[in-house]
Amino acid sequence: MPDSISFTQGAAIPVAGKTALESLRTLDLKPGNTLFVAGASGAIGTIVIQLAKNRGIRVIGSASSKNHPHLLSLGAEKAVDYSIAEWKDQIKQWMPEGVEAALAIHRGTSKDSMDIVKAGGKVVTVSGDKVDSEREIKVEQMQHQLSIQEAVNMLIQDMVEKKLHLVIEHVYSFEQALDALEKTETGHARGKLVVSMEEA
Ligand SMILES: NC(=O)c1ccc[n+]([C@@H]2O[C@H](COP(=O)([O-])OP(=O)(O)OC[C@H]3O[C@@H](n4cnc5c(N)ncnc54)[C@H](OP(=O)(O)O)[C@@H]3O)[C@@H](O)[C@H]2O)c1
């Protein structure tokens, strides 16, 4: 592990990081393309925004309003609040013809995400949502192609070069592990949660 990466950061990289990287590979977008990320302030979304921005992809993400400044600071161009009725209209104001692709991270967001993708675009889902294609939109589950070691090496390189900031909301002690699990299950964690085995 490079000196600039802590053990806590290293432990937080693999699953969300690999999922974010593989999601972008499955999306297969080009610089200048537009991407909607549904559930953008969680563990996967906070990494996807940065990886996409680094590849010249323009990102709009959904999250609660309180997390919007955070999404913008990571590189999203715009943020919408999934809890207000007009969020799809706000995306259409930004991109009147719709976005080229959507990444549905939070469970149950794939169908709504399809509504703001332009005809012939793509929806990639990581949550396992099953939706039927409409308007010739390609619907795909995120594909696993890289080994975990390859993915982690790529992500660590980006972190060392300060192109990727790993967002860690909280480090819990081992005794608090169930609290961490409960927080994850809320679907409202900002970035990663880590459980540390170190003695306080
Ligand atoms: N395919 C794979 O290999 C793989 C691997 C890992 C994970 N996953 C999947 O990825 C998902 C977990 O991802 P994650 O931990 O990054 O995030 P998550 O906990 O599923 O979602 C967090 C994000 O969703 C937003 N959100 C909460 N409620 C919402 C709602 N009702 N509608 C729309 N957005 C909502 C949150 O915003 P606020 O907090 O601002 O409200 C936050 O931005 C799970 O579905 C898991 O199964 C798949």
The ligand as a Gaussian input file, in Angstrom:
#p B3LYP/6-31G(d) Opt

LIG

0 1
 N      -23.831000      -5.473000      -8.722000
 C      -22.877000      -5.476000      -7.798000
 O      -21.840000      -6.140000      -7.903000
 C      -23.016000      -4.593000      -6.610000
 C      -21.915000      -4.415000      -5.764000
 C      -22.091000      -3.582000      -4.689000
 C      -23.322000      -2.969000      -4.459000
 N      -24.365000      -3.201000      -5.314000
 C      -25.673000      -2.553000      -5.116000
 O      -25.477000      -1.145000      -5.013000
 C      -26.447000      -0.613000      -4.093000
 C      -25.716000       0.044000      -2.933000
 O      -25.060000       1.171000      -3.389000
 P      -24.593000       2.330000      -2.411000
 O      -24.200000       1.738000      -1.114000
 O      -23.657000       3.203000      -3.169000
 O      -25.880000       3.211000      -2.251000
 P      -27.332000       3.016000      -1.587000
 O      -27.217000       2.955000      -0.101000
 O      -28.098000       1.964000      -2.300000
 O      -27.973000       4.401000      -2.013000
 C      -27.535000       5.598000      -1.471000
 C      -27.944000       6.708000      -2.387000
 O      -29.316000       6.573000      -2.775000
 C      -30.017000       7.754000      -2.430000
 N      -31.397000       7.365000      -2.078000
 C      -31.900000       6.985000      -0.873000
 N      -33.218000       6.703000      -0.979000
 C      -33.553000       6.908000      -2.284000
 C      -34.766000       6.802000      -3.008000
 N      -35.920000       6.410000      -2.417000
 N      -34.749000       7.091000      -4.336000
 C      -33.613000       7.478000      -4.957000
 N      -32.415000       7.597000      -4.321000
 C      -32.396000       7.307000      -2.995000
 C      -29.253000       8.363000      -1.290000
 O      -29.481000       9.764000      -1.189000
 P      -29.609000      10.528000       0.233000
 O      -28.826000       9.774000       1.260000
 O      -29.044000      11.896000      -0.063000
 O      -31.066000      10.561000       0.566000
 C      -27.826000       8.070000      -1.741000
 O      -27.415000       8.987000      -2.753000
 C      -27.290000      -1.780000      -3.617000
 O      -28.434000      -1.855000      -4.452000
 C      -26.378000      -2.985000      -3.858000
 O      -27.116000      -4.171000      -4.090000
 C      -24.235000      -3.980000      -6.367000

